[in-house]
Amino acid sequence: MSGGGERPELEQVPETALWTLWHRALEARRPDAVLHDPEAVELVDRIDFPFAERFGASGVQGQLQALRVACFDREVADFLAREPRGTVVCLGDGLETQYWRVDNGRAHWLSVDLPESVALREKLLPPGPRQRYLAADATDLDAWADEVDRDQAVLISAQGLLMYLPPARVRSLIAGCAERFPGGSLVLDAVPRWFGRLASAGRIRGRGYQVPPMPWAMDADERDKLRTASPAVVAVRDVRPTGGRGLLGALLPLAMTVPPLASRRLSVTVLDFAERTGQA
Ligand SMILES: C[S@@+](CC[C@H](N)C(=O)[O-])C[C@H]1O[C@@H](n2cnc3c(N)ncnc32)[C@H](O)[C@@H]1O
């Protein structure tokens, strides 16, 4: 299927934003969808891109992607329930439509992405009064951290981003967030090591598409190692998908607990940062 309208020209990693958008929309079109995302459905219809030819139309992939997204939505919704005027910083936001799924009418949202992705987002999803889009490298905290209002609570989200970054950059990004956002949290996802190896060898591909290299990967049972990025990372929590459909929905909870699958799966993790301590 190819929508009308805007014809995006994104390459490699920025193009992955079209992959995630497509799979959210694919799932959201179903009557028994596990994710309600009308904005994604409408957006796909507006974009002139051969989504199905390039990415396929796998219902399993759509559901898996939607369940991963739902983990992030849950974390953001919980944060906004505690901190209704908080700021959600979305690193590598691409064409995510999370704002339209979970905004509470009071929060502030900052999207940070590479210039070509932000340009497309601005055209297709113009920001509302409480949304801001910033063209910057997410790993360069000097470029975006000062744009965040420190008087309000902050949740940083890195959904579908870190796997594309060199491991040293992932570590310094986590450390930078922990040190600059005391009392804040970071929610991130990671592909397991076997998947990262295959992607980096160019072996995750379909008919028309090859997944870009994924230099950073982490098995789910390695999540505690993320603490070593900074002493300011004070808690690490696994976020598990819930509410799947059909056989996949029945097998997922099992896969979360039975080794070796339990550790060799895509994982979503929350890192909490220490509150600011007294000045030295
Ligand atoms: C897989 S997409 C994820 C998009 C969105 N978060 C989602 O889940 O639908 C990866 C996104 O990360 C962005 N990206 C990659 N490297 C980046 C970097 N160094 N800084 C900011 N954004 C980056 C890409 O442009 C793309 O929009």
The ligand as an ORCA input file, in Angstrom:
! r2SCAN-3c Opt
* xyz 0 1
  C      13.414      3.260     14.544
  S      13.180      4.978     14.366
  C      12.232      5.224     15.827
  C      11.299      6.365     15.693
  C      10.295      6.471     16.855
  N      10.966      6.612     18.113
  C       9.404      5.256     16.853
  O       9.576      4.410     17.729
  O       8.563      5.161     15.953
  C      14.779      5.659     14.797
  C      14.781      7.181     14.855
  O      15.991      7.604     15.478
  C      16.468      8.734     14.798
  N      17.905      8.836     15.082
  C      18.901      8.006     14.723
  N      20.083      8.424     15.193
  C      19.807      9.565     15.892
  C      20.605     10.465     16.641
  N      21.928     10.295     16.765
  N      20.004     11.511     17.231
  C      18.669     11.715     17.117
  N      17.862     10.878     16.418
  C      18.428      9.822     15.828
  C      16.128      8.458     13.351
  O      16.155      9.628     12.572
  C      14.739      7.857     13.483
  O      13.745      8.836     13.474
*
